[in-house]
Structures are given as C-alpha cells and as structure tokens.
Amino acid sequence: MFPTLDVPEFGRALELARASAEYRETGAGPTFRHRARFWSTDAARLRDLFEIVGRSDSTEVLIDDRPIPYARELWLPLVWFLIPR
C-alpha cells in the first residue's frame, strides 16, 4: 500500500499498480492509499513499482494482508537481488 506521492514517476507507479493482479484504492484524504497485489510470478513488476513508491515511509509491504516487519530494509532487497535485470 502506498500514498499518492509528488514524484515525477508517479504516473508510472499507478500504471504498474493498476496492472497488478488486484488493485484497490482505500481511505480518504490523508489516509488515502493505493493497494496493489502481485503474485510471485510478477516479482519484477513489483520491484519496478517499489523503486518508485518505496521511497515513502508511508509505503507498506503486506503479505496475506498483514504488514511485514523489516520488509523494506531486508526482505525486499534480498528478493530484488535474486531477480535478473
């Protein structure tokens, strides 16, 4: 889940999120978030999205709809290392 961000690549982030297996918008005002669900076969597209929205401390990584501790600092970088560019 990620908030609306004021970055030049945000349009591309929305494109990637909307093309995910499941995309939803939740909340309103300051709690508004974009939620994209990716399957393991789409890990490269998730990486592309996270390179844009992962800069925000408000971006959350969920697995089975639960936040994952240290996902941003440890888990995702390890996964990105395994995906060829």
Secondary structure, DSSP 8 states (H G I E B T S, - for coil): -B----STTHHHHHHHHHTSSEEEEE--GGG-EEEEE--GGGHHHHHHHHHHHTTSTT---EETTEE-TTIIIIIHHHHHHHS--
